[in-house]
Amino acid sequence: MTNRPALQAPLHPGLAGGPVYLDYNATTPVDPRVAEAMAAHLTDLFGNPSSNHPYGEQPRAALEHARGQVAALIGAHPREVVFTASGSEADLLALRGAVIASGRPRPHVVTQATEHPAVLQTCRALERLHGARVTVLPVDGDGLVGPAALAAALDEDTVLVSVMAANNETGALQPIHDLAALAHQHGALLHCDAAQAVGKIALDVEALGVDLLTMAGHKMYAPKGAAALYVRDGVTLEPVVYGGGQERGLRAGTENVALAVALGTAADLAARDLADGGPARLAALRDDLHQRLADGLPGRVHLNGPVECRLPNTLNVGIDGVLGHELLAAAPEIAASTGSACHSGTHTPSPVLTAMGLDTARALATVRLSLGRWSTPADIETAATALIKAAAA
């Protein structure tokens, strides 16, 4: 394998002949190397990893090797990695697990306004089903939580703070280290949904001080259905699935070795990519795209979110005089997302953007352009040309 396996990978077969893919934050193509690694576990290596005979030996070894690969990417110990079927399930295990395990009659959970629905809806369910009290912190114009706001919200009943590492729409990076320190001062755990951040930027659970961290394979070139939750040694959670005791007793059920291997391989490739300058490459492409749009549509392009403190692959911009969904429809050369959601033909602004204080017109004029492993300078030129032409029409 070359020293730059991810950055010089040939064009992904799923992207050949299609529009320029700028929706990597929604999902990533499965890296062919990931698919190759998991293939044998769908056919020949079919054994149950809990079986004490030769058919179980290789799957068991592969499962634990994958656990080690995932742990290495985030600076954890392998025993602290629990495989799940999605990032949403990992969030559920973290939040519900911590609340129930606390034993508090009215446990307090703190989160923030731009969290993923997997966290916000779980918090609402905890209020409804388990008597939890939930505080949702506001964010500033860049989508960031202020440590002072968290400090004011914490009290003696707070059992968990859940704040994402990076926003899926704007790429805004939250001050997780500072928030974790505050949570711990009040005896609370800190959960971080890092599904959008893992593999895109370097993350170390020890340096961050988090107790629980969510990662999702389909955001890092593994298949959908592969995910994991980091659970710091000593943290007690109520299981999300009861049964045979797999995954430290937190998620029963015969392990999906093929998907675990896929996630492990993806983690290994991500670590190499990070070490080889992948984030800087994507940031340069992102900034080139932004500059081309600004030059081609002078005075009309407005960045949503922080300038510096964001993911290197994410560009979220509002363009005056357009509706995001109409702009993308008029630019079939690219595949990207908007800053709105469509319900029965009516577009409503993104809750993330409105929480940041954007008015309806600005939010509806937004597009999210997210880059990834197979993005090239030629893609940037094509995308900028198509968007400028569509916006000027």
N, C-alpha and C positions, 0 to 999 in steps of 0.2 A: 504493500500500500504506500502511496506517495505521502510526502509530508503535508500536502494540502488536499486531503481526500474530499472534504466537503466543498471547498471553494472552487475546485476545478472539476467537480463531478460533471459528467456529460448531461445533456438535457434530459430531464425526466421524461420517460415515454408518455406519461399521462398528459404532459403539457405540449407535446408536439402537435403542431397544426392548429392549436386553439388560441384564444385571445391571451394576451399577456396577463399572467396571474398575479394579482396584487391584493390577495385576500388571505395571506398566510396567517393572520391572526384569527381567522375563522377556523381554518384547518390547514394542515400541511400535507402535501403528497407524501405517500409512504416511500422512504428511501429504499431503492432496490436492494441495498446491502442489508437493510432491516428485514425486508421480505425474505431474502435468501436465508438469513440466520434463523428465522422462525419456521421455515418451510418443513424441515425434517420433523418438527414436533407436531405437525399436522398429519404426518404419515407414519414413518417408521418408528419414531420415538414416542409412541402413543401411551406409554405406561402411566399409571397413577404414581405420582411422586411419594405417596405415603406407603406404597407397597414394598414389602421387604423381600423382594426377589429381583433378579437381573433386569426385568422390564421396568422396574421403578427406579433403578440406580441412576441411569443417565438423565431422566427427567428431573430427579431430585437434585442432582449435581448442577444441571442447567438452571434450575430455579434459583438455587443459592448463588450461583455465579452472576445471574442477572441482578439479584438483590444487591450484590456487592458493587456491580457497575453503577446502579442507580445511586447507591449510598456515596460512592466516590465522587459523583458529579456535584453533590451538595454538601460534601464534607461530613457525612454522617457515618455511623457504624451500621453494617448490614442488618443487624437485628432490629434497628430502628425503622426499617422500611417495611411497610405493609402494602401489599398489592391490592388494588381495587379495580372496578370495572369502568370507572369514569372519574373525572375531577369532581363532578357533582356528588358522587357517592363518597369520595374522600372528604369533601366539605361536610357532608352529613355526619360521617363518623366522627369528625373532629368536634363539631358543634354540639350535636345531640349527645355524643359520647361524653364530652366534658360536663355538660349541664346535668345529665342524669347521675354521672359518677360523683358529682360534687355533694350530692345528698342534701343540698340546701332546699328549704321549703319554697323560697322565691328567689332563685338564682338570677343574677344580673349579667347580661351580655351586652357588650359594646361593639358596634360595627360602624360603618360610615356609608354615606349616601351613594357613592358610585361603585359599591361592591357588585359583583356578579349576582344575578338572581339566585344562583345556587346557594349563596350565603344569605341574601336578604329573605328569600322565601323560607329557608330553614329557620331563620330567626322568628319569622311570623308563626311558623308551626310550633316552635318552642313556646311562644307566648300562649298559643291556643291549647296545646296539648299537655304542656308541662309546667304551666304557671310561671314561666320566665318573664322577667322584665327586660326589655330591650331598649337601649339608647342608640339612636342613629346619629352620628356626628355629621355636621355639615362640612363641606370642602370649600376651599377658596377658588378664585378664578382660574387657577391652574389645575384644579381637581385634587389638591393635596390636603391632607388632614394636618392640622396644627397640633403639636404635642400639648400645648396649653389647653386645647379643647378636650383632649383625652384626659389630661390630669383633672380637669374640672368634673368630668363625668364619672370617674372611678369612685367607688365607695366600698364599704366593708363586705357587701354582698356580691361584688363583681367576681365572677369565676372565669370569664373568658373575654378576651378582646380579639376580634377577627378583622384584620385589615389586609387587603390584597397587596402583593408586591408591585404589580404593574397593571395599569388599567388596560382592558382589552380594546378600548376605542381610541384613547388618546396616547397610550403608552406611558402615562405619568407614573413615575416611580415614587412610592411612598417612603417616608423616613422610618422604615421598619425597626432599625436598631434602637432609635430613640423611643419609639412607641412600646417596644418590648421591655425596655428598662423601666418605663413608667408602670406598665402592667405588673411587672414582677415586684415593684415596690409596694403594691397593694395586694400581693399574694395571688394575682390572677395569671392565667395562662395566656400566651399570645399565639393565635393561629394565623397563618399567612397563606392565602390562596395565591400560589406562585405559578399557576398554570401558564400564564402568558410570559413569565419571566425566565423560567428554567430553560436553559439551553441558549437563551438569547443574550444573557449577561451572566457574569460569574456570580454565583450565590453560595454562601457558606452558612450553614445553620448555626454553627458556633459563633461566628462573627456577628450574625444578625441577632442572635439570642432568642430565636423562636423556639416554641415548644412543639408546634404542629405545623406542617407545611404540605400543601397540596401540589401535585404535579400531574399533568395530563399528557399522555403519549401522542395524541393526534395534534398537539401543538408543537411537537418536536420530531416529526417525521416517522412516527410509529403509527400503527393502525388505531382507529377508534376502538374503545373497549380496553385499552391498556392505560393504567394510571396507578398512582401510589400516594400514600400518606406517610410522611415522616412523623414518627411519634417518639419524642425524646425519652430516653430511659428514665423510668420513675414516674412518668405521666400515666395516670389511670383513666381509662375510657370505658364506657359501656359499649359492648359489641354492637355492630350494625347488623350482623347476621349471626344467629346462634346455631350451634351444631357440633361439628367434629373437632373444633379446636385449631383449625388452620389459621395461619397469619396471626400468631401470638394470641389466638382465641378471640380476635377482634372481628374476623370476617370468615365465618365457616364456609365450607364448600370446597370440593376438589379444585385445586389451583389450575388456572389456565396457563400452563407452562409456555405454550407458544406465544401468548401475548406478553408474558413476563419476559421472555427472551427478547421479544421485539423491543420492549421498553428498555431493557438493559443495553441492547445494541445501540439503540438511539441515544441513550445517555453517554455511551462510550464515544460515539461519533460527535456528539455535542461538545464533549470535553476537548476533543481534538480541534474542533472548529474554534472554540473559544481561545485555545492556546495558540492558534494559527492566525489570529487577527480577524476572525469572522465578524464580530461586532463593528469593528472599524470599517470594514468593507461595506457592510450594509448601511452604516451611517453616512458614508460618502455618497452612496447611490441615493439614499433618501434625501440628502441635502441637495444633490444635483436635481432631483425631481422637483423639489420645492422651489429652487432657484429658477428652473425653466418655466414653471407655472407662474411665478411672480413676474418674470420678465415678459412672458407672453400675454399676461392679463394684468397689466400694471394697475396697482391700487385696489385690485379686487380680491386678492388672495389673503386670507387671514388664518394664522396658525391657531388651532385650539389646543390648549394644554401648555405645559412648560417648554421652553426653548431647549434647555440643557438636560433637565432631570427627567428623561424619558427613554423608552426603549430605542435602540439604534435603528430598528427596522420600521418604525411607525410614523406615518405622516397623516395627521388629521387636520383638514383645512376646510374653511368655509369660503365659498366663491360668490361674491355679490352678484345678484341678478339671475341666479339659477335656483332650481330645486335639485337637490342631490340625486334623487332617483331618476329625474328626467335627464340630467347630465350624463349619468352612466348609461342610460338607455340609448342616448344619442352617440355614445362612444363604444360601440360593440367590439372595438379592438382590445379592450381591457376588461378584466373581471375584478370588481372591487365591491366595497360596501358603502352604505350611506350613513348619515347621522340621524336616520329616522326608522320607524317601524311601520309596516303596513298592516292595517286591520280592516278587512272588508273594503279594500280599495281606498281607504283614507289613511294618509300618512301623518304620523304624530312624531314630535321631536324626541330624540333620545333622552331618557331620564338622566344619563350621565352628563350630557351637555346642559340640560336645564338645571341640574344640581350645581353646575359650575357658574350659573348665572347668565348663560346665553339666552337671548330672546328667541322666540319661535322662528322668526325669519332666518336668523343666523344658523340656528340648529338645523333647519330644513335645507339649508344651502350647503351642508357639510358632506364631504366624502372622506372615507378612511382608506388610505392606500398603505398596505402593509407588505413588506418585501421579505424574501427568504433565500434559501440555499441556492435556488436556480435563477434568481434575478440577475440580470445582466445590464451593462450600460445600454445595449441596444433596446432592451425592454423599457428603460427609462425614457429614451428618446421617443419610442413609439407611444408610450403612455402620455407623455407631456404633449406631444403633437395632437393626439386624439382629444384630450381633454380641452386643450386651448381652442381647437377647432369647434368642438361641441359648445363650449361656453360662449364663443364669439358669434355663433349662428343666430 
